[in-house]
Amino acid sequence: MIAIHVLNGPNLNLLGRREPGIYGSATLDDIEHALRAQAEGLGVALTFRQTNHEGELVGFVQEAGAAGAGILINAAAYTHTSIALRDAISGSAALAVEVHLSNVHARETFRHVSLIAPVCAGVICGFGPTSYRLGLDALAGLIDSRNAAASQN
Ligand code: DQA
């Protein structure tokens, strides 16, 4: 069974109450429930985590890597600042997909730069909770293809 860890960074615990004009009304619990239902359909074992602390997020990435899991990550503000997180993702050797609820490219210029995008397989942003849904689908597909290619060798 494919394993995917969905990792959420700072302030995402406040979704639903936090700047609803930008992030919408869905809570992180709502997103988790929808992803769990989707994961069941895909045959994916899902781990879902959130932290407000950079070092803890790095630890979550390391744990996903050690478990051989894929990583679906909304690193929130650490996307734009954290070399430590980027190094953790590249060092984990895990397939990772970056997601954002908002269209970061339509916002402040400091959000246009992602330090983690170069070490992720792809980036999805701007679709609200659907960004997570699309990301989970894409990541599960990538892992399936990688596993199929590995089993032919
Ligand atoms: C975010 C975008 C980031 O720029 C911001 O710091 C967040 C949320 C998003 O999901 O749109 O906290 O990652």
Backbone and ligand atoms as CSV (ligand in chain L), in Angstrom:
chain,resi,resn,atom,element,x,y,z
A,1,MET,N,N,0.846,-1.210,0.000
A,1,MET,CA,C,0.000,0.000,0.000
A,1,MET,C,C,0.881,1.260,0.000
A,2,ILE,N,N,0.509,2.214,-0.816
A,2,ILE,CA,C,1.242,3.486,-0.852
A,2,ILE,C,C,1.003,4.256,0.449
A,3,ALA,N,N,2.057,4.877,0.973
A,3,ALA,CA,C,1.911,5.740,2.153
A,3,ALA,C,C,2.212,7.181,1.754
A,4,ILE,N,N,1.363,8.081,2.184
A,4,ILE,CA,C,1.586,9.511,1.939
A,4,ILE,C,C,1.387,10.276,3.243
A,5,HIS,N,N,2.378,11.129,3.559
A,5,HIS,CA,C,2.249,12.010,4.723
A,5,HIS,C,C,1.866,13.409,4.237
A,6,VAL,N,N,0.768,13.917,4.755
A,6,VAL,CA,C,0.337,15.279,4.431
A,6,VAL,C,C,0.806,16.175,5.570
A,7,LEU,N,N,1.705,17.100,5.248
A,7,LEU,CA,C,2.348,17.917,6.276
A,7,LEU,C,C,1.944,19.379,6.115
A,8,ASN,N,N,1.493,19.953,7.207
A,8,ASN,CA,C,0.987,21.321,7.193
A,8,ASN,C,C,1.785,22.199,8.139
A,9,GLY,N,N,2.154,23.380,7.644
A,9,GLY,CA,C,2.984,24.282,8.426
A,9,GLY,C,C,2.198,25.303,9.239
A,10,PRO,N,N,2.870,26.385,9.626
A,10,PRO,CA,C,2.359,27.312,10.628
A,10,PRO,C,C,1.082,28.046,10.216
A,11,ASN,N,N,0.221,28.205,11.195
A,11,ASN,CA,C,-1.038,28.953,11.101
A,11,ASN,C,C,-2.143,28.219,10.336
A,12,LEU,N,N,-1.828,27.067,9.787
A,12,LEU,CA,C,-2.865,26.337,9.062
A,12,LEU,C,C,-3.864,25.696,10.033
A,13,ASN,N,N,-3.482,25.597,11.306
A,13,ASN,CA,C,-4.442,25.141,12.329
A,13,ASN,C,C,-5.586,26.145,12.489
A,14,LEU,N,N,-5.397,27.373,11.996
A,14,LEU,CA,C,-6.420,28.418,12.158
A,14,LEU,C,C,-7.339,28.535,10.944
A,15,LEU,N,N,-7.168,27.639,9.978
A,15,LEU,CA,C,-8.012,27.720,8.775
A,15,LEU,C,C,-9.494,27.702,9.162
A,16,GLY,N,N,-10.277,28.477,8.416
A,16,GLY,CA,C,-11.703,28.609,8.735
A,16,GLY,C,C,-11.965,29.927,9.441
A,17,ARG,N,N,-10.990,30.319,10.302
A,17,ARG,CA,C,-11.094,31.601,11.021
A,17,ARG,C,C,-10.083,32.597,10.484
A,18,ARG,N,N,-9.018,32.093,9.869
A,18,ARG,CA,C,-7.888,32.932,9.455
A,18,ARG,C,C,-8.126,33.527,8.066
A,19,GLU,N,N,-8.186,34.842,7.990
A,19,GLU,CA,C,-8.325,35.539,6.701
A,19,GLU,C,C,-9.193,34.742,5.711
A,20,PRO,N,N,-10.482,34.550,6.044
A,20,PRO,CA,C,-11.337,33.707,5.182
A,20,PRO,C,C,-11.467,34.223,3.755
A,21,GLY,N,N,-11.267,35.528,3.560
A,21,GLY,CA,C,-11.308,36.078,2.196
A,21,GLY,C,C,-10.193,35.518,1.326
A,22,ILE,N,N,-9.093,35.113,1.965
A,22,ILE,CA,C,-7.965,34.544,1.215
A,22,ILE,C,C,-8.001,33.016,1.264
A,23,TYR,N,N,-8.246,32.467,2.466
A,23,TYR,CA,C,-8.078,31.013,2.643
A,23,TYR,C,C,-9.391,30.233,2.668
A,24,GLY,N,N,-10.544,30.969,2.646
A,24,GLY,CA,C,-11.828,30.275,2.601
A,24,GLY,C,C,-12.324,29.864,3.975
A,25,SER,N,N,-13.403,29.103,3.981
A,25,SER,CA,C,-14.076,28.779,5.236
A,25,SER,C,C,-13.789,27.353,5.717
A,26,ALA,N,N,-13.172,26.538,4.881
A,26,ALA,CA,C,-12.893,25.150,5.294
A,26,ALA,C,C,-11.832,25.142,6.396
A,27,THR,N,N,-12.028,24.292,7.378
A,27,THR,CA,C,-11.031,24.127,8.442
A,27,THR,C,C,-10.031,23.044,8.025
A,28,LEU,N,N,-8.940,22.958,8.790
A,28,LEU,CA,C,-7.958,21.906,8.486
A,28,LEU,C,C,-8.581,20.517,8.715
A,29,ASP,N,N,-9.482,20.442,9.701
A,29,ASP,CA,C,-10.205,19.170,9.920
A,29,ASP,C,C,-11.037,18.795,8.698
A,30,ASP,N,N,-11.696,19.789,8.112
A,30,ASP,CA,C,-12.499,19.524,6.894
A,30,ASP,C,C,-11.594,18.966,5.797
A,31,ILE,N,N,-10.425,19.595,5.643
A,31,ILE,CA,C,-9.496,19.154,4.591
A,31,ILE,C,C,-9.022,17.735,4.892
A,32,GLU,N,N,-8.707,17.479,6.152
A,32,GLU,CA,C,-8.245,16.124,6.521
A,32,GLU,C,C,-9.318,15.077,6.223
A,33,HIS,N,N,-10.578,15.381,6.593
A,33,HIS,CA,C,-11.655,14.401,6.364
A,33,HIS,C,C,-11.820,14.099,4.879
A,34,ALA,N,N,-11.791,15.158,4.064
A,34,ALA,CA,C,-11.952,14.955,2.610
A,34,ALA,C,C,-10.790,14.132,2.063
A,35,LEU,N,N,-9.579,14.418,2.530
A,35,LEU,CA,C,-8.416,13.676,2.025
A,35,LEU,C,C,-8.453,12.223,2.466
A,36,ARG,N,N,-8.923,11.978,3.690
A,36,ARG,CA,C,-8.999,10.584,4.177
A,36,ARG,C,C,-9.956,9.767,3.305
A,37,ALA,N,N,-11.090,10.384,2.940
A,37,ALA,CA,C,-12.047,9.676,2.069
A,37,ALA,C,C,-11.409,9.413,0.703
A,38,GLN,N,N,-10.724,10.419,0.178
A,38,GLN,CA,C,-10.064,10.269,-1.128
A,38,GLN,C,C,-8.975,9.204,-1.057
A,39,ALA,N,N,-8.211,9.210,0.028
A,39,ALA,CA,C,-7.099,8.259,0.178
A,39,ALA,C,C,-7.633,6.834,0.223
A,40,GLU,N,N,-8.762,6.655,0.891
A,40,GLU,CA,C,-9.347,5.314,0.970
A,40,GLU,C,C,-9.658,4.807,-0.437
A,41,GLY,N,N,-10.242,5.678,-1.255
A,41,GLY,CA,C,-10.560,5.304,-2.638
A,41,GLY,C,C,-9.321,4.986,-3.459
A,42,LEU,N,N,-8.231,5.678,-3.157
A,42,LEU,CA,C,-6.989,5.481,-3.916
A,42,LEU,C,C,-6.144,4.325,-3.379
A,43,GLY,N,N,-6.529,3.813,-2.211
A,43,GLY,CA,C,-5.708,2.773,-1.583
A,43,GLY,C,C,-4.414,3.340,-1.018
A,44,VAL,N,N,-4.518,4.541,-0.450
A,44,VAL,CA,C,-3.350,5.214,0.126
A,44,VAL,C,C,-3.488,5.246,1.650
A,45,ALA,N,N,-2.416,4.884,2.356
A,45,ALA,CA,C,-2.392,5.025,3.815
A,45,ALA,C,C,-1.939,6.452,4.126
A,46,LEU,N,N,-2.827,7.216,4.762
A,46,LEU,CA,C,-2.585,8.650,4.942
A,46,LEU,C,C,-2.201,8.984,6.385
A,47,THR,N,N,-1.160,9.785,6.510
A,47,THR,CA,C,-0.804,10.402,7.800
A,47,THR,C,C,-0.985,11.896,7.608
A,48,PHE,N,N,-1.633,12.563,8.560
A,48,PHE,CA,C,-1.952,13.985,8.396
A,48,PHE,C,C,-1.460,14.740,9.621
A,49,ARG,N,N,-0.576,15.726,9.410
A,49,ARG,CA,C,0.040,16.396,10.555
A,49,ARG,C,C,0.132,17.912,10.328
A,50,GLN,N,N,0.141,18.640,11.440
A,50,GLN,CA,C,0.324,20.103,11.372
A,50,GLN,C,C,1.216,20.539,12.515
A,51,THR,N,N,2.050,21.536,12.242
A,51,THR,CA,C,2.863,22.125,13.305
A,51,THR,C,C,3.103,23.599,13.020
A,52,ASN,N,N,3.306,24.351,14.084
A,52,ASN,CA,C,3.664,25.768,13.932
A,52,ASN,C,C,5.167,25.979,14.020
A,53,HIS,N,N,5.937,24.896,14.157
A,53,HIS,CA,C,7.373,25.009,14.439
A,53,HIS,C,C,8.221,24.453,13.287
A,54,GLU,N,N,9.185,25.227,12.867
A,54,GLU,CA,C,10.021,24.847,11.718
A,54,GLU,C,C,10.760,23.527,11.960
A,55,GLY,N,N,11.385,23.414,13.135
A,55,GLY,CA,C,12.163,22.201,13.425
A,55,GLY,C,C,11.272,20.960,13.450
A,56,GLU,N,N,10.053,21.136,13.948
A,56,GLU,CA,C,9.136,19.991,14.002
A,56,GLU,C,C,8.720,19.589,12.580
A,57,LEU,N,N,8.537,20.580,11.721
A,57,LEU,CA,C,8.181,20.275,10.326
A,57,LEU,C,C,9.332,19.517,9.652
A,58,VAL,N,N,10.562,19.950,9.927
A,58,VAL,CA,C,11.743,19.234,9.423
A,58,VAL,C,C,11.708,17.783,9.924
A,59,GLY,N,N,11.390,17.603,11.186
A,59,GLY,CA,C,11.306,16.248,11.760
A,59,GLY,C,C,10.236,15.410,11.068
A,60,PHE,N,N,9.089,16.030,10.777
A,60,PHE,CA,C,8.006,15.307,10.079
A,60,PHE,C,C,8.480,14.838,8.701
A,61,VAL,N,N,9.226,15.713,7.999
A,61,VAL,CA,C,9.741,15.354,6.674
A,61,VAL,C,C,10.710,14.181,6.800
A,62,GLN,N,N,11.585,14.259,7.792
A,62,GLN,CA,C,12.551,13.161,7.992
A,62,GLN,C,C,11.828,11.855,8.283
A,63,GLU,N,N,10.773,11.925,9.102
A,63,GLU,CA,C,10.009,10.704,9.436
A,63,GLU,C,C,9.335,10.119,8.197
A,64,ALA,N,N,8.774,10.994,7.356
A,64,ALA,CA,C,8.136,10.511,6.123
A,64,ALA,C,C,9.181,9.820,5.246
A,65,GLY,N,N,10.348,10.439,5.131
A,65,GLY,CA,C,11.414,9.847,4.321
A,65,GLY,C,C,11.824,8.486,4.857
A,66,ALA,N,N,11.995,8.404,6.166
A,66,ALA,CA,C,12.422,7.140,6.792
A,66,ALA,C,C,11.369,6.052,6.608
A,67,ALA,N,N,10.098,6.473,6.531
A,67,ALA,CA,C,9.007,5.497,6.363
A,67,ALA,C,C,8.798,5.124,4.894
A,68,GLY,N,N,9.546,5.766,3.996
A,68,GLY,CA,C,9.367,5.477,2.563
A,68,GLY,C,C,8.072,6.040,2.011
A,69,ALA,N,N,7.544,7.072,2.680
A,69,ALA,CA,C,6.263,7.660,2.263
A,69,ALA,C,C,6.484,8.837,1.324
A,70,GLY,N,N,5.471,9.141,0.517
A,70,GLY,CA,C,5.464,10.376,-0.255
A,70,GLY,C,C,5.045,11.526,0.649
A,71,ILE,N,N,5.344,12.737,0.213
A,71,ILE,CA,C,5.059,13.921,1.042
A,71,ILE,C,C,4.210,14.915,0.254
A,72,LEU,N,N,3.039,15.217,0.797
A,72,LEU,CA,C,2.215,16.311,0.272
A,72,LEU,C,C,2.343,17.430,1.286
A,73,ILE,N,N,2.908,18.567,0.886
A,73,ILE,CA,C,3.262,19.565,1.894
A,73,ILE,C,C,2.725,20.950,1.575
A,74,ASN,N,N,2.008,21.514,2.559
A,74,ASN,CA,C,1.723,22.945,2.562
A,74,ASN,C,C,2.575,23.517,3.683
A,75,ALA,N,N,3.742,24.031,3.308
A,75,ALA,CA,C,4.691,24.515,4.315
A,75,ALA,C,C,4.342,25.918,4.800
A,76,ALA,N,N,3.240,26.476,4.260
A,76,ALA,CA,C,2.779,27.822,4.651
A,76,ALA,C,C,3.950,28.809,4.551
A,77,ALA,N,N,4.150,29.659,5.545
A,77,ALA,CA,C,5.179,30.707,5.419
A,77,ALA,C,C,6.591,30.138,5.300
A,78,TYR,N,N,6.829,28.938,5.827
A,78,TYR,CA,C,8.180,28.355,5.725
A,78,TYR,C,C,8.553,28.023,4.280
A,79,THR,N,N,7.538,27.951,3.415
A,79,THR,CA,C,7.795,27.782,1.977
A,79,THR,C,C,8.784,28.837,1.482
A,80,HIS,N,N,8.593,30.054,1.998
A,80,HIS,CA,C,9.306,31.207,1.452
A,80,HIS,C,C,10.607,31.507,2.196
A,81,THR,N,N,10.875,30.777,3.268
A,81,THR,CA,C,12.004,31.167,4.134
A,81,THR,C,C,12.952,30.031,4.509
A,82,SER,N,N,12.507,28.774,4.405
A,82,SER,CA,C,13.236,27.727,5.135
A,82,SER,C,C,14.178,26.870,4.266
A,83,ILE,N,N,15.454,27.188,4.361
A,83,ILE,CA,C,16.471,26.339,3.714
A,83,ILE,C,C,16.516,24.984,4.422
A,84,ALA,N,N,16.288,24.996,5.735
A,84,ALA,CA,C,16.302,23.733,6.498
A,84,ALA,C,C,15.241,22.761,5.973
A,85,LEU,N,N,14.090,23.315,5.646
A,85,LEU,CA,C,13.004,22.464,5.138
A,85,LEU,C,C,13.344,21.931,3.744
A,86,ARG,N,N,13.884,22.806,2.919
A,86,ARG,CA,C,14.308,22.372,1.580
A,86,ARG,C,C,15.334,21.239,1.680
A,87,ASP,N,N,16.330,21.415,2.562
A,87,ASP,CA,C,17.358,20.383,2.729
A,87,ASP,C,C,16.747,19.083,3.253
A,88,ALA,N,N,15.753,19.202,4.129
A,88,ALA,CA,C,15.106,18.000,4.670
A,88,ALA,C,C,14.390,17.244,3.555
A,89,ILE,N,N,13.704,17.983,2.678
A,89,ILE,CA,C,12.971,17.315,1.588
A,89,ILE,C,C,13.957,16.652,0.630
A,90,SER,N,N,15.000,17.386,0.220
A,90,SER,CA,C,15.943,16.765,-0.730
A,90,SER,C,C,16.683,15.612,-0.063
A,91,GLY,N,N,16.990,15.756,1.220
A,91,GLY,CA,C,17.706,14.689,1.936
A,91,GLY,C,C,16.849,13.464,2.198
A,92,SER,N,N,15.520,13.639,2.187
A,92,SER,CA,C,14.626,12.514,2.499
A,92,SER,C,C,14.518,11.540,1.333
A,93,ALA,N,N,14.862,12.018,0.130
A,93,ALA,CA,C,14.720,11.222,-1.098
A,93,ALA,C,C,13.264,10.846,-1.378
A,94,ALA,N,N,12.324,11.468,-0.668
A,94,ALA,CA,C,10.901,11.176,-0.876
A,94,ALA,C,C,10.386,11.975,-2.064
A,95,LEU,N,N,9.383,11.415,-2.744
A,95,LEU,CA,C,8.668,12.218,-3.735
A,95,LEU,C,C,7.789,13.195,-2.971
A,96,ALA,N,N,7.893,14.478,-3.321
A,96,ALA,CA,C,7.127,15.496,-2.590
A,96,ALA,C,C,6.363,16.372,-3.576
A,97,VAL,N,N,5.177,16.788,-3.173
A,97,VAL,CA,C,4.379,17.739,-3.943
A,97,VAL,C,C,4.025,18.897,-3.017
A,98,GLU,N,N,4.259,20.121,-3.497
A,98,GLU,CA,C,3.970,21.337,-2.730
A,98,GLU,C,C,2.575,21.834,-3.065
A,99,VAL,N,N,1.797,22.171,-2.060
A,99,VAL,CA,C,0.460,22.729,-2.316
A,99,VAL,C,C,0.244,24.000,-1.500
A,100,HIS,N,N,-0.603,24.854,-2.043
A,100,HIS,CA,C,-1.066,26.054,-1.336
A,100,HIS,C,C,-2.532,26.267,-1.643
A,101,LEU,N,N,-3.262,26.743,-0.646
A,101,LEU,CA,C,-4.670,27.074,-0.853
A,101,LEU,C,C,-4.816,28.276,-1.778
A,102,SER,N,N,-4.032,29.318,-1.488
A,102,SER,CA,C,-4.140,30.562,-2.256
A,102,SER,C,C,-3.203,30.527,-3.456
A,103,ASN,N,N,-3.455,31.427,-4.398
A,103,ASN,CA,C,-2.534,31.588,-5.532
A,103,ASN,C,C,-1.407,32.520,-5.072
A,104,VAL,N,N,-0.329,31.947,-4.603
A,104,VAL,CA,C,0.755,32.741,-4.021
A,104,VAL,C,C,1.344,33.727,-5.046
A,105,HIS,N,N,1.212,33.426,-6.322
A,105,HIS,CA,C,1.790,34.300,-7.361
A,105,HIS,C,C,0.943,35.549,-7.607
A,106,ALA,N,N,-0.276,35.548,-7.097
A,106,ALA,CA,C,-1.138,36.714,-7.239
A,106,ALA,C,C,-1.104,37.567,-5.971
A,107,ARG,N,N,-0.176,37.251,-5.065
A,107,ARG,CA,C,-0.127,37.946,-3.783
A,107,ARG,C,C,1.192,38.724,-3.641
A,108,GLU,N,N,1.607,39.013,-2.409
A,108,GLU,CA,C,2.820,39.814,-2.182
A,108,GLU,C,C,4.029,39.146,-2.852
A,109,THR,N,N,4.994,39.962,-3.262
A,109,THR,CA,C,6.133,39.406,-4.009
A,109,THR,C,C,6.926,38.403,-3.163
A,110,PHE,N,N,6.952,38.589,-1.826
A,110,PHE,CA,C,7.729,37.633,-1.022
A,110,PHE,C,C,7.127,36.233,-1.070
A,111,ARG,N,N,5.858,36.143,-1.514
A,111,ARG,CA,C,5.247,34.803,-1.633
A,111,ARG,C,C,5.496,34.176,-3.004
A,112,HIS,N,N,6.127,34.929,-3.906
A,112,HIS,CA,C,6.357,34.394,-5.254
A,112,HIS,C,C,7.531,33.419,-5.284
A,113,VAL,N,N,8.355,33.489,-4.235
A,113,VAL,CA,C,9.525,32.606,-4.174
A,113,VAL,C,C,9.219,31.430,-3.252
A,114,SER,N,N,9.469,30.230,-3.785
A,114,SER,CA,C,9.389,29.028,-2.947
A,114,SER,C,C,10.779,28.396,-2.883
A,115,LEU,N,N,11.291,28.242,-1.672
A,115,LEU,CA,C,12.602,27.589,-1.522
A,115,LEU,C,C,12.481,26.077,-1.656
A,116,ILE,N,N,11.255,25.567,-1.550
A,116,ILE,CA,C,11.106,24.101,-1.599
A,116,ILE,C,C,10.676,23.595,-2.981
A,117,ALA,N,N,10.149,24.486,-3.830
A,117,ALA,CA,C,9.656,24.031,-5.143
A,117,ALA,C,C,10.716,23.271,-5.945
A,118,PRO,N,N,11.989,23.715,-5.933
A,118,PRO,CA,C,12.984,22.996,-6.744
A,118,PRO,C,C,13.249,21.552,-6.290
A,119,VAL,N,N,12.867,21.224,-5.074
A,119,VAL,CA,C,13.098,19.848,-4.616
A,119,VAL,C,C,11.773,19.066,-4.516
A,120,CYS,N,N,10.717,19.651,-5.090
A,120,CYS,CA,C,9.427,18.954,-5.153
A,120,CYS,C,C,9.176,18.525,-6.602
A,121,ALA,N,N,8.368,17.482,-6.755
A,121,ALA,CA,C,8.047,17.004,-8.109
A,121,ALA,C,C,7.129,17.991,-8.817
A,122,GLY,N,N,6.303,18.703,-8.063
A,122,GLY,CA,C,5.378,19.656,-8.668
A,122,GLY,C,C,4.773,20.557,-7.622
A,123,VAL,N,N,4.089,21.592,-8.095
A,123,VAL,CA,C,3.479,22.595,-7.208
A,123,VAL,C,C,2.054,22.852,-7.680
A,124,ILE,N,N,1.107,22.878,-6.729
A,124,ILE,CA,C,-0.283,23.195,-7.056
A,124,ILE,C,C,-0.736,24.304,-6.110
A,125,CYS,N,N,-1.255,25.388,-6.644
A,125,CYS,CA,C,-1.716,26.473,-5.764
A,125,CYS,C,C,-2.912,27.181,-6.358
A,126,GLY,N,N,-3.711,27.758,-5.473
A,126,GLY,CA,C,-4.776,28.647,-5.913
A,126,GLY,C,C,-6.158,28.049,-5.952
A,127,PHE,N,N,-6.294,26.789,-5.604
A,127,PHE,CA,C,-7.598,26.115,-5.733
A,127,PHE,C,C,-8.267,25.831,-4.395
A,128,GLY,N,N,-7.821,26.491,-3.327
A,128,GLY,CA,C,-8.397,26.208,-2.014
A,128,GLY,C,C,-8.134,24.760,-1.637
A,129,PRO,N,N,-9.054,24.132,-0.892
A,129,PRO,CA,C,-8.846,22.736,-0.491
A,129,PRO,C,C,-8.656,21.788,-1.675
A,130,THR,N,N,-9.152,22.191,-2.850
A,130,THR,CA,C,-8.961,21.354,-4.042
A,130,THR,C,C,-7.483,21.210,-4.399
A,131,SER,N,N,-6.651,22.169,-3.999
A,131,SER,CA,C,-5.199,22.031,-4.231
A,131,SER,C,C,-4.692,20.746,-3.574
A,132,TYR,N,N,-5.188,20.471,-2.359
A,132,TYR,CA,C,-4.776,19.246,-1.664
A,132,TYR,C,C,-5.268,18.011,-2.423
A,133,ARG,N,N,-6.525,18.093,-2.893
A,133,ARG,CA,C,-7.109,16.929,-3.588
A,133,ARG,C,C,-6.325,16.616,-4.857
A,134,LEU,N,N,-6.037,17.671,-5.624
A,134,LEU,CA,C,-5.271,17.484,-6.853
A,134,LEU,C,C,-3.867,16.968,-6.532
A,135,GLY,N,N,-3.292,17.507,-5.466
A,135,GLY,CA,C,-1.933,17.110,-5.085
A,135,GLY,C,C,-1.873,15.649,-4.665
A,136,LEU,N,N,-2.887,15.199,-3.915
A,136,LEU,CA,C,-2.899,13.803,-3.469
A,136,LEU,C,C,-3.027,12.865,-4.660
A,137,ASP,N,N,-3.907,13.221,-5.578
A,137,ASP,CA,C,-4.094,12.422,-6.791
A,137,ASP,C,C,-2.785,12.336,-7.583
A,138,ALA,N,N,-2.158,13.487,-7.788
A,138,ALA,CA,C,-0.927,13.543,-8.587
A,138,ALA,C,C,0.195,12.764,-7.907
A,139,LEU,N,N,0.321,12.926,-6.601
A,139,LEU,CA,C,1.412,12.264,-5.886
A,139,LEU,C,C,1.217,10.748,-5.873
A,140,ALA,N,N,-0.025,10.308,-5.644
A,140,ALA,CA,C,-0.284,8.857,-5.658
A,140,ALA,C,C,0.058,8.283,-7.028
A,141,GLY,N,N,-0.289,9.028,-8.086
A,141,GLY,CA,C,0.025,8.577,-9.446
A,141,GLY,C,C,1.525,8.488,-9.680
A,142,LEU,N,N,2.264,9.488,-9.203
A,142,LEU,CA,C,3.723,9.477,-9.363
A,142,LEU,C,C,4.355,8.292,-8.639
A,143,ILE,N,N,3.872,8.042,-7.424
A,143,ILE,CA,C,4.442,6.940,-6.633
A,143,ILE,C,C,4.136,5.601,-7.304
A,144,ASP,N,N,2.908,5.472,-7.814
A,144,ASP,CA,C,2.531,4.251,-8.549
A,144,ASP,C,C,3.470,4.030,-9.733
A,145,SER,N,N,3.702,5.093,-10.511
A,145,SER,CA,C,4.568,4.961,-11.698
A,145,SER,C,C,5.987,4.600,-11.278
A,146,ARG,N,N,6.477,5.236,-10.205
A,146,ARG,CA,C,7.843,4.939,-9.754
A,146,ARG,C,C,7.943,3.480,-9.309
A,147,ASN,N,N,6.916,3.021,-8.576
A,147,ASN,CA,C,6.945,1.631,-8.105
A,147,ASN,C,C,6.865,0.642,-9.263
A,148,ALA,N,N,6.031,0.986,-10.277
A,148,ALA,CA,C,5.896,0.094,-11.437
A,148,ALA,C,C,7.231,0.018,-12.174
A,149,ALA,N,N,7.898,1.175,-12.336
A,149,ALA,CA,C,9.196,1.186,-13.035
A,149,ALA,C,C,10.220,0.394,-12.237
A,150,ALA,N,N,10.204,0.523,-10.912
A,150,ALA,CA,C,11.188,-0.181,-10.072
A,150,ALA,C,C,10.967,-1.683,-10.138
A,151,SER,N,N,9.692,-2.117,-10.233
A,151,SER,CA,C,9.435,-3.555,-10.237
A,151,SER,C,C,9.814,-4.205,-11.552
A,152,GLN,N,N,10.021,-3.373,-12.600
A,152,GLN,CA,C,10.449,-3.927,-13.897
A,152,GLN,C,C,11.956,-4.103,-13.978
A,153,ASN,N,N,12.652,-3.517,-12.997
A,153,ASN,CA,C,14.129,-3.611,-13.024
A,153,ASN,C,C,14.641,-4.807,-12.237
L,1,DQA,C1,C,-0.208,29.344,2.078
L,1,DQA,C2,C,0.453,30.536,1.376
L,1,DQA,C3,C,1.613,31.056,2.194
L,1,DQA,O1,O,2.209,32.168,1.547
L,1,DQA,C4,C,1.129,31.517,3.563
L,1,DQA,O2,O,2.215,31.922,4.359
L,1,DQA,C5,C,0.300,30.497,4.263
L,1,DQA,C6,C,-0.639,29.685,3.484
L,1,DQA,C7,C,-1.444,28.838,1.309
L,1,DQA,O3,O,-1.847,27.703,1.548
L,1,DQA,O4,O,-2.023,29.584,0.516
L,1,DQA,O5,O,0.331,30.392,5.480
L,1,DQA,O6,O,0.724,28.271,2.115
